[in-house]
């Protein structure tokens, strides 16, 4: 019962136009659930849908009437704060969402714990509006790499990280096609006895 990507994009465009017309700024929070896939794998997609509906309800309770909450992917939820205050105020809003989604969900007489990672980008501070979503998404991945269950503000270096990940995936595919990867086994030693106890496999 949340708006779709199309509605969200139209609301974002309208909010950007209001920012351009006056001295205001907006914040985009890009939320991705942590640990949601095992819910689908363990309980099935219908159970996963119930969790997603609960997530939507919690997000609505954490936001103001002027905010826009949507679902744009499997477990991706953007939140548009059209009247963003200071970075500290937005951080408080993000932490409120993190805390709300960290509380267990009731599912088939069990408590299911997930969580979320949030990336935050400001307009116009983070650059042109056409890149606002991708920059909030890049910040969200930084939050995930930091362990999840938190939020990160976008900084330009994060775009370099995203490009590096893209280039690495491309290079790995090329390496597979060209047989450029080699398998090595490295022994693991017991320091007390000097004996080999195991080995780890390395792909170089």
N, C-alpha and C positions, 0 to 999 in steps of 0.2 A: 504493500500500500504506500509506496514511495514513488516519486516521479522517476521517469526514465531518463536516459542520457539526452534524448532530444529536448525534453522540457528543461533539464538542467542547463544545457548549453544556451537555450534561449534566455533563461534567467541570468546566466553569467554575462551574456552579451549586453543585456539591459543594465546590469549592475556596473559593468565597465563603462558604458555610456554615461551613467550618472557620475562616476568618478571623474571622467574626462571633463564633465561640465562644471565640476566644483571641487573645492579642496577637501576631498575625502579619499579614503582608501578602503580596499576590501581585502579579506583574507580567504584563501581556499585551503581547507583541510582535506587531505586525501587519506582516507582510512582503508586499511586492508586488515582483514582478520588474521590473527596468528593461531595456527593449530586447528583451522576449520576442516581441512581435508579429512583427517581421521574421523570426524563426525560423520561425514558422508560414507566413508569406507566401512565404519563400524555399524552404524545404525540405519544407513540407507538415505537416499536423497530426500524422501518425504520428511524424515526427521531433520535433515539438514535445513530444509525449507522452513520448518517450524523455528529452528534456531535463528535463521535469517529474519523471520518476522519479529522475533523477540528483540533482535539487534536493532531493527528499524524502530520499534517502540521506544527502546532505551535512548536511541539517538534523538528522537523527537522530544523526549523529556529533558534532554541535555541542551536543547537549543531554544532560541527565541523565535517568536512568531515571524520576525523579519528575516530569519535565516532560511536557507534552502537546503534540505537534505534529500539526497537521491541515491539510487542504486544503479550503477553503470556497468557492473560486471558480476561475476559469480559471487564474490565476497568483497566487493569494492564499493565504498560509500563516500562520495564527496560531500562536504558540507561547506556552503558558501556563507560567509559572514559579511553581509553587505555593508555593515556599519562597524568595521573593525576598529578597535581602539589601539592601545599601545601593544608592543610585542609581549609585555608582561601579562596584559589582560587576555590576549589570545592564548598565551601559554596556559593560563588558568583554565580557559575554556577547553583546551585540548586535554589537560590533565583530568578534568571532570569526565570527559568521554572515556579516557583510558581507564579510570577507576570504575565507571559504570559497566564497561564491557569486560572488566576483569572479574566481576562477580559471577559465580557459577550460574549456569542455565539448567533448569529442570527438564529432563528428557527421559521418558520411560522409567520413571521412579529412580533416576540417577541424576547426580549433579555432574554437569559437563563444564569443564573449564576451558575457555579459549583465551581471548585477549585481542589486542589490536596494536598496530603500528600506524603512526600518523605522520604524514609529511605536510608541511605548511609553507605556502608561498603567498606573498603579498602583491597586490597591484596598487600603484605602479612600481613599487620598490623593486620587485623581482624581474622587471623588464616587461616586454610587450605581452599583451593579454593572450595572444595566440599560443604562447608557450607556458601559460600559467599552470595548466593541468599537468603537462609533462614535467615541469619543475617541481610541483608539489609531489608528483609521483616519484621523482628522483630523491627527494627528501625522505619520502616514506621508505624507500629501499635502504637509505642510510640508517633509519630507525630500526629496520629489521636486522641489518648487519650488526647493529649495536646490541642485539639480543632480543629485540621486540619489547612489547609492553611499554612503549614510550613514544615520544614525538621528536622530530627534528625540523628546524627551520632551513629553508633552502639557502645555500650559498653557491656561488658560481662553480666552485670546484666539483660539486656534485654532478654537474653535466659532463665534466671530463670523466668522472667515474662511470657514468652511464655509457658514454662512448667507448671507454676501455672495455666494459663488459661485452658490448656489442662486437667490438673488434676481436676479443678473445674467443667468443663463440664462433665467429666466422673463421678465425685462424684454426681452431680445433677441427672444424668440419673439413677444411682444406687439408689439414695434417692427416686426418683419417683417410681421405680419398687418396693421398699420396704416400700412404704407409710411412709417415714420418715419426711415428711414436714407437718407442721401444720399452719393453717390460723388463724391470730389474727387481731382484729380490734382495733385500738388505737384512742381514741377520740382526736379531735382538739378543743381547748378551745378558746373562745373570752376572752382575758386578761382583758378587761374593764368590762364585765358583768359576767364573770365566767360561761357562758353557753356553752354547747357543740354545736358547729356549723357544724361539719363535722366529718368524720373519715377517717383514712388511713388504707389500708389493708396491712398487713405484712405477708410474708411467711417465716416461721422460720424452 
